[in-house]
Amino acid sequence: MEKPLVSIIVPVYKVPEQYLRKCIESLINQTLQNIEILLVDDGSPDDCGEICDTYAKKDERIKVLHKENGGLSSARNYGCKYATGKWVMFVDGDDWIDPAMCKDMYYTGQENNVQLVMCGMSKDYGRTSVNYKYPLKENSIYDKEGCKWLQQQLLVFTSNIAVAYAKLINRNLLIENQIFHDEILRQGAEGLEFNLRLFEKLESAIFINKPFYHYIYNDNSISASHNEENHEFVIRCFEKIKKFIDSSENRERLVPWFDNRLLYVIITTAISGYFNPSNIEPYKDKKRKYKAYLQKKIVQDALKTTNTKGIGKQRKIVLFLIKHHMFFAIDMLGKVRKFQKERR
C-alpha cells in the first residue's frame, strides 16, 4: 500500500454513537484518498471500540488502536506514535470534517512549502451553526517572525486558533522537536499548551478561511459541564503555560496576554462549571467551592489584570459579578444561558 499523505488521528472515548459514526464517515469520504485514519480507542467502556473495528473491516485505510484509558493527550500521542503520513491532523471523535478538508489543506501545504496549514471552523448546535471569525490573513504565508505573532494570537481568545484540530501539521516538525501533548495535563487547556510549544518552533504557516472543521457543541461534554477534576486540570495547564512563557523567546509578546486568556477560563468555570444548571449541588456548596477556586494564586493574579481587551459585554458583566462575589446573580445567569441554548 502506498505511503499515506495525511494521517488523521482520532481519540475515541465515550463518544455518542451518532457522532462517532458521522465523524468516521466524514473521514472515509475525503476527496483525498491516500490517507490513513487512526482511531484511538482510549479504553472506552462502551461500544465505541467495536464500532471502530467494524469500520476498519470495511476500509483498509482505517487502523484501530486499542489502549488503556489515559486521557485525550495520551490518545493523541498514541496515534502520533503509529502515524506514517507526511502530515498529521487531529480530529475529535464527536466532530466531523468537510470532504475537501484533507485535499485542500494538503495541496496548500505542499505548494506553499509551509510547516503548518490552518483552516476555519464552524460550531454546530444541531439546528444551527456559526462560523468562527479569525484575525488571520487568508492565503498569506507567515514567516518565522509572523509565526511569533501567531503564537501571541494563541492567547487571544477571539483569535480561535488555540486548538489541536483544524490544523495540518508537518509530522517531521513534531518528531524532530519532540512536540507532543503533555499527558499529565490530560484534558483542559492541553491544546493551548501544545500549540504554544509548537509555534515556538514554527517557521512557516498559512491559513485557509474555509470552515472545513465542524465542532459539535454538546451540553454533556467535559468542557461544557461541571467537573471539578477538569477545573483542576485546566489550572495545571495554565500553571505550566506560565512557566513556559517565562522562558520563551517570545516572552514580551506573550506575557501581556496570559492573564487576559485566563480571565476567560475563570468566567467559563463559573457559568459552565460551578453555576451550571446541570450542577445539582445546593447553591451554598457551589458558592463555597467557587470561592475556594478563586483563592488560587494564579486566579487572583489574573483577576488583577487591566487587560480586558476582546472580552465581550456579557463576559464583562460576569467578571464584575465574580470580582464582587455576587454569586447568586451568576447562578441566575447560568440558568438564563441554558434556556437560550435550548432554543437554538
N, C-alpha and C positions, 0 to 999 in steps of 0.2 A: 504494500500500500504506500502511495506517495506521502512524503512528509507533509503534515498539515501546515497551512499558512497561519492559522489562528487557533489557539487553544482557549476554549471557553470554560471557565471554572465556576461551578455552581454548588455552593454549600446548601445542603438539604437537611433540615431538622424541623419536624412537626409542621410542615407546610400543608395547608388545606389542599385536598386532592384537586379541586378545580383549578386552583392557582398553579400547582405543580405541573399539571398536565399542560396548561396553557403556556407556561414557561418553556417546558421541554419542546413542545411542538413549534414554538416560535424559533427555537434554535435549529431544529431539524429542517425548517422551511427557509433557512437563509439562502439567498441567491448565490452567495459564495459557497460552493460545495466542498472545497478542500479545507475542512475544519475538523477539529476533534472536540468532543463535548465531554467534559469530565464532571460527572455527577458525584459529589462527595456526600455520601450518607453518613452524617456525623452522629451515628448511634441513635438515630431517630426510633423511638419506641412504637411507632405506629406502622402504617403500610407504606410509608414513603420509600423505603429501600426496595420493596417488592415492585412498586410502580416503576422505579428507575430501572430495575432489572428487566422488566417487561419491555421497556423501550429499547434497551440495549440489545435484546434479541432481534429486534426489527431493523436496527440501524447500526452497522459496524463502526460508525464514527463515534458512537457513544461508549464510554468506559465508566463503569460504576465502581467507585472506590468506597468500600465499607470500612468504617473505623469507629473506635470508641469515642463517645462524646467528649469534645474538648472545646467547644465554642466556635463562634464564627471565624475568628482569626486563625484558629487551629485548622479548620476545614479549608480555608483559602490557601494556607501554606501547604497543606497536604496535596491539594490539587496542583499547586506550582511544582511540587516535587516530581510529579508524573507528567507534567506538560512537556510537549516536544515541539510545539509550534514556534515560529519566529516571533509571533506576537501573542500576548496574553490579554484576556478580557475577563473581568469578573461580572457575574450576573447573579443576583439573589434569587432564591428558589421560588419566591412568591411574586416576582416581577416578570415582564416579558419584553422582547425587543422587536423592532421593526425588521421585516425581511431583508432590507437593503443595508442594515447596520454594518455587518462584517465586511461586505464587499466595498461599500463606500469608504469606510474608515481604513481598511487595508490599503486600497489603492491611493488614498490620500497620503497615508504614511509613507508608502513606498516612493511615490512620485515626488514628494517634497523632502525625502530623506531626513525625517524627524524621528525622535525617540518616543514621542507621545502624541496621540490623537485624542482629542476630547470632543464630545458631542452634546447636544441638548437633551433635555428630559421633559417628560410630562408626568404630572401626578394624577392618577386615575382614582376617582372616588366611587365609581360604579356607574352612576347615571351621567356624570360629568367628568371632564378632565381639564387641567390647567397646565399650560406650558410654562416652564421656568424661564426667567429672564436672566441675561448674563451681561457683564460689562466688557466681555472679550470681543475682539475684532474677528469677524468671520474670515477664514482662509488666510489670515496673516500669520506668518511664521514668527514665532517668538524665539529669539536667540538666547544666549546664556544670560545676558542682562535682563531680557524680557521675562525669562523664567524666574528670576528673583522677584519681579513684580507679581508674577503668577503665584509664587509662594506666599507673598503677602496676602493675596486675594483669598487664599485658603482660610484665613482668619476673618475675612469679611463675610458675615453670614449671608448677605444678599447676593454674593457672587455665585453661590450654588455649585461650587466645584470641589468641595471638600469631602468627596465620597470616593470609594474604591471603584464603583461601577461607572458606566457612561464614559469609559476610557479604554483605549487600545494602547498597551504598553509594550515596548520592545523588551523581550524576555532577557536579552543579554544585559540590559541596563539593571534589571533586578538581580541577576545572578552575579555579575561582576562586582556589584556594590553591596551584595548580601542584604538587599532591601526586601524584607518580609514583614508580615504582620506580627506584632508583639502578642504572643499567645497568653501572656499573663493578664493582659488587658481584657481579653475575651470579647467583650461587646460593650459598646457605648459610643465613645468618640474615637474608636480604633481606626476608622477611615481617615479622619483628620490627622491623627498622629502618623499613620502610614504615609500619607501624602506629603506631609512636611518633610519627612526624610527622603522621600522620592524626589521632590522638587529641589532639594538641596544639591542633588547630583545631576539634575536635569539640565541639558544644554540646548534642547530644541523641542518645540511643541507647536501644534496647530489646533484650531478649533473649528468645528463644523456646526453651524447653528441650525441643526435639524433635530427635532425631538425623537431620536431613534429609540431611546430608553424609556420604558414605561414603568414608573414606580407605582405600585398598587398600595393605596392607603388602606390600612387595616386597623380598625379600632382595637383589635386584640393583640397587635404586635407589641413587642417589648418597648419599642421607642414611643409608642402611643398609649402606654398604660403605666400604672403604678407598680414599681418593682424596686424595693429598697436596695436589693443587691446590685441591680443595674445602676441605680443612682451612685452607688459607691464605685462601680467600675468606671463611670464617666468622670468622677472626681480624680480617680487614679490616672486616667488618661491625661487629664489636664495638668496634673502634677508632673507627669513625665514630659508633657509638651513644654511646660515652663522651663524645665531643666534643659531640654533640647534647644529652646530659643536662646537661653543664656549663653550657649556655646556655639550658636550658629554664626556663619559668616555673614548672614543677612540680618543680624540681630537688630540693627537700627530700624529696619522696616517692620520687623515682626513685633517687637515689644509694645508699641502703641496700640496694637490691635488685639493683644492677648486677652486683656480684661473685658474689652468690648464683646469678644466672642463668647467669653464665659458668662456674660450677663444673659445671653440668650438661653444658656443651659439652666441658669438659676430660675429664670422666668418659666421655662418649659417644665422644670422639675416641680414647680408649684402648680401650674394649670393642668398639665398632662400627668403629673405624678401624684403628689400628696393630696391635692384637692381635686383630683379627677373623680367624677361621679361614680366611676367603677370601683373606687376605693371605698369599701363598705365599713371601714373603721369609724368609730364615733368621732365627731368633729374635734373634741378635746384632744384625742390621740393624734389626729392629723396635725393639729396646731403644735402640739408638743414636739413631735418628731421633725416637723419642718423647721421649727425654731432651733432645734439641735443641729440640723443640716446647715443653717445659716451661721452657726458658730465656727465652722471650719475656717481656718485662716485664709485659705486660698479664695474662699467665697467672700469673706469680709473684705479682703483687698480689692476684689473685683467690684464690689458694691461702692467703693470709694472713687472709682474712676470717673473722670469727667467726659470720657469719650463715649458718647451715646449715639454717634453717627450711624444712620441707617436703621435704627430701631424705630419701628412704626408707632403710631399713636396708641393702639391697643396695648402693645407690649409696654410702652412707657407708663401707661396707667397701672398695669400690673406691677411694674417695677416700683412705682410710687407707693403702692399698697404694701409691697414687700418691705420697703425701707421703713415704713411707718407701722409695720406689724398689724396691718388691718386684714387679718386672715379670714374673717367671716365674709368680707366682701369678695375676696379671692375665691372662696368656696362657692359663692353665688355665681361668679363669673364662669367658673368651671361648668356649672350646670347649664348656663346660657349657651356656652360654646358647644356643648354636646348636642343641644337642641338644634343649633344652627347646622351642624354637620349632618344630623339625621335627615334634615330637609333637602340636602343636596341630591 
